[in-house]
Amino acid sequence: MPTGRNRSYLDHNASAPLLDGAREALCAALSLTGNPSSVHQEGRRARACLDAARRDVAGLVGAVPESVVFASGATESAAMLLGPDWLVGGRATRFFRLAVLATDHSCLRDGGSFPPDRVTRLPVDADGLIEIDALRAFVAQAPEPSLLALCLANSETGVVQPLDAIHAAIAGAPVTLVLDIVQAAGRMPIDAGRLGAAALILSGHKIGAAKGIGAAVIARAETRPMPLLRGGGQERGLRAGTPALALAASFGAAAALAATRTEGDFERLADLRDRLEARLVEGDPRIRVAGAGASRLVNTSCLVCPGVKGETAQMALDLAGFAVSSGSACTSGKVGRSAVLAAMAEGGAPFDAHEGAIRVSFGYETGQAEIDDFAEAYLALAARAGGREKKDRAA
């Protein structure tokens, strides 16, 4: 049990705690009466609040405010972007195929509104990194305009994809890139211009905003998807409907704080992650860190150990006072093997994807004592699992 605390929240990749500033911005916006589309004074005040939120979200990723299209979350933003009909360079274009990663979040991996036979799931290696040869083959076999959508950082393992190699593989090809930066935002430096994507996907609650708000960031007005929802023309005509003003204000406040994070902040989280992993591997050499050979988010460890079943370990740790996940929170309520671990196992990772894993993801307020307490609790689980394995072999 965590010492001196009732609970240790180590599941930030599922949802970060609501920041005080985000809560204050949300409550202040709730007092605004007007519709942001109205021209009277009340409407102008609401519009000013919405514009400020848009500026702050854009600032987090180094984009211009006009590029930010608010939506109900990252899933809706993905639905907006993962369709075959776009304007590309100002010309109506139908994408022939969509390529995604086998380890991507399901809102990408399932292919959006593309027909299933037009979706290619690219394999990954043992560390969860894209197989560049497979991407090159996709490019060679797709001479017509195509879409490539992938998560910059994986939600379960924290593995960060090699953008330079990806850009080199698609250079000169009619391939438009969409990046899901939901997990990366606020945990690594983000510059939309350097990412080189036509569009980005963001989620508010992953960085400490209220739930129910996200955004698509469209890099260039002449290259964009066709409207997801038609109606009053809000959000540059791409997402009709009166904006969720209070949620957007919360998102803006969280983004403004996230934009102040420095290399020192990132290094402190990386030190906690490395301390945790070193303690676990030293305490039980059977424990493996998924994606350990790749560049990863500073706040994420995905732990695999023979005999430690992800779902049952999650419940045991919950009872011990630790909030962790056995996979992506969007799917961890369902019993079944992780698509991420399965794809990595197919790429050569030395673990059994059916056993699952425990994902630990923490935030800037997480302390060393919480990490140390969790390490002891997980090692105790692993020791019990090891004892059961020995008994099974002896029987």
CORBELCOR-V331060 format. One record per residue. SS is DSSP state (h for helix, s for strand, l for the rest). OMEGA is omega in whole degrees, 0 to 359 (none if undefined). NEAR is the number of other C-alpha atoms within 8 Angstrom. Layout:
SS/OMEGA/NEAR ; SS/OMEGA/NEAR
This chain:
l/179/7 ; l/183/13 ; l/176/5 ; l/181/4 ; l/175/6 ; l/184/6 ; l/170/8 ; s/181/10 ; s/183/9 ; l/183/11 ; s/184/14 ; l/179/12 ; l/174/12 ; l/178/10 ; l/178/10 ; l/176/13 ; l/179/8 ; l/180/10 ; l/179/9 ; h/180/6 ; h/178/9 ; h/177/17 ; h/180/12 ; h/179/9 ; h/178/12 ; h/182/14 ; h/179/9 ; h/181/9 ; h/178/12 ; h/180/9 ; l/179/6 ; l/188/9 ; l/194/8 ; l/172/11 ; l/182/10 ; l/179/13 ; l/182/8 ; l/185/9 ; l/179/7 ; l/186/6 ; h/180/7 ; h/178/12 ; h/180/14 ; h/177/13 ; h/178/11 ; h/179/15 ; h/179/11 ; h/178/9 ; h/180/11 ; h/180/12 ; h/179/9 ; h/178/10 ; h/180/14 ; h/178/13 ; h/182/11 ; h/178/13 ; h/177/14 ; h/181/14 ; h/179/13 ; h/185/14 ; h/178/10 ; l/180/10 ; l/176/13 ; l/184/9 ; h/183/12 ; h/182/6 ; h/186/12 ; s/178/13 ; s/181/13 ; s/177/12 ; s/183/12 ; l/180/11 ; l/180/14 ; h/180/15 ; h/177/8 ; h/177/10 ; h/177/15 ; h/178/13 ; h/178/12 ; h/189/11 ; h/185/11 ; l/173/12 ; l/184/11 ; l/185/11 ; s/181/10 ; s/158/13 ; s/177/13 ; s/185/10 ; l/179/6 ; l/181/7 ; s/177/7 ; s/186/8 ; s/172/10 ; s/178/8 ; l/183/12 ; l/182/11 ; s/172/13 ; s/173/14 ; s/177/13 ; s/176/15 ; s/177/14 ; l/181/12 ; l/184/13 ; l/171/12 ; l/186/10 ; h/179/6 ; h/171/10 ; h/188/13 ; h/181/12 ; l/167/6 ; l/178/13 ; l/181/10 ; l/174/8 ; l/172/12 ; l/183/7 ; h/182/6 ; h/177/5 ; h/182/9 ; s/177/12 ; s/176/10 ; s/183/9 ; s/181/12 ; l/176/11 ; s/178/15 ; l/185/13 ; l/179/13 ; l/179/14 ; l/178/14 ; l/181/12 ; s/173/12 ; l/186/10 ; h/178/9 ; h/178/6 ; h/176/9 ; h/178/13 ; h/179/10 ; h/177/8 ; h/180/10 ; h/182/12 ; h/183/7 ; h/182/6 ; l/181/10 ; l/178/8 ; l/180/7 ; l/182/13 ; s/181/13 ; s/174/13 ; s/180/11 ; s/179/14 ; s/176/11 ; s/178/13 ; l/178/11 ; s/184/15 ; l/184/13 ; l/183/9 ; l/185/11 ; l/185/12 ; l/182/16 ; s/181/14 ; s/184/12 ; l/184/10 ; l/187/8 ; h/181/7 ; h/180/6 ; h/179/8 ; h/179/10 ; h/179/8 ; h/182/7 ; h/183/10 ; h/182/12 ; l/178/6 ; l/180/4 ; l/179/7 ; l/183/9 ; s/178/10 ; s/186/10 ; s/172/11 ; s/181/14 ; s/170/12 ; s/181/12 ; l/183/12 ; l/183/12 ; l/183/13 ; l/185/11 ; s/180/14 ; l/182/12 ; l/174/10 ; s/179/9 ; l/180/6 ; l/175/10 ; l/185/9 ; h/181/12 ; h/180/8 ; h/179/5 ; h/175/8 ; l/180/7 ; l/175/12 ; l/181/12 ; s/177/13 ; s/178/13 ; s/181/16 ; s/175/15 ; s/182/12 ; l/189/17 ; h/176/15 ; h/180/13 ; h/175/13 ; l/174/14 ; l/175/18 ; l/178/14 ; l/176/8 ; l/179/9 ; l/177/17 ; s/181/16 ; s/164/15 ; s/178/16 ; s/184/13 ; s/189/13 ; l/184/11 ; s/184/8 ; l/183/7 ; l/176/9 ; s/187/13 ; s/177/13 ; s/171/11 ; l/185/9 ; l/174/9 ; l/179/9 ; s/179/8 ; l/181/10 ; l/185/7 ; l/176/7 ; l/179/11 ; l/178/12 ; h/178/9 ; h/179/7 ; h/184/10 ; l/183/14 ; s/184/15 ; l/181/13 ; l/179/9 ; l/183/8 ; l/175/8 ; l/191/7 ; h/183/11 ; h/178/12 ; h/178/13 ; h/178/15 ; h/177/16 ; h/179/18 ; h/180/18 ; h/180/15 ; h/179/14 ; h/179/15 ; h/179/15 ; h/178/12 ; h/181/8 ; h/181/11 ; l/180/9 ; l/181/6 ; l/184/10 ; l/176/6 ; h/178/6 ; h/177/7 ; h/180/9 ; h/181/12 ; h/179/9 ; h/177/8 ; h/179/13 ; h/178/11 ; h/177/8 ; h/179/11 ; h/182/12 ; h/178/8 ; h/179/8 ; h/184/11 ; h/178/10 ; h/179/8 ; h/182/9 ; h/183/13 ; h/176/11 ; h/182/7 ; h/180/7 ; l/184/10 ; l/178/8 ; l/183/7 ; l/177/11 ; s/175/9 ; s/181/10 ; l/179/10 ; l/185/13 ; l/182/8 ; l/182/5 ; l/170/10 ; l/184/8 ; s/172/12 ; l/185/13 ; l/187/12 ; l/192/14 ; s/172/15 ; s/177/13 ; s/191/14 ; s/179/12 ; s/179/13 ; l/179/11 ; l/178/11 ; l/179/10 ; l/181/14 ; l/185/9 ; h/185/11 ; h/182/9 ; h/177/8 ; h/178/11 ; h/180/13 ; h/180/8 ; h/179/8 ; h/176/13 ; h/178/10 ; h/179/7 ; l/176/9 ; l/182/11 ; s/175/14 ; s/178/12 ; l/179/14 ; s/173/13 ; l/180/12 ; l/176/12 ; l/182/11 ; l/179/8 ; l/181/6 ; l/189/7 ; l/174/10 ; l/180/6 ; l/179/5 ; l/181/6 ; l/185/5 ; l/179/10 ; l/176/10 ; h/179/8 ; h/180/11 ; h/179/11 ; h/180/11 ; h/178/13 ; h/177/15 ; h/177/13 ; h/177/9 ; l/176/12 ; l/179/8 ; l/186/10 ; l/175/6 ; l/182/8 ; l/183/8 ; h/181/10 ; h/180/8 ; h/179/11 ; l/185/16 ; l/171/13 ; s/176/14 ; s/175/15 ; s/179/13 ; s/188/12 ; l/185/13 ; l/186/10 ; l/179/6 ; l/181/4 ; l/181/8 ; l/181/6 ; h/181/7 ; h/179/6 ; h/179/10 ; h/180/11 ; h/179/9 ; h/179/11 ; h/180/10 ; h/180/11 ; h/180/8 ; h/181/11 ; h/178/10 ; h/177/11 ; h/176/8 ; h/181/10 ; h/180/12 ; h/178/9 ; h/178/8 ; h/178/11 ; h/177/10 ; h/178/8 ; h/180/9 ; h/180/9 ; h/179/8 ; h/180/8 ; h/180/7 ; h/182/6 ; h/184/5 ; l/none/4
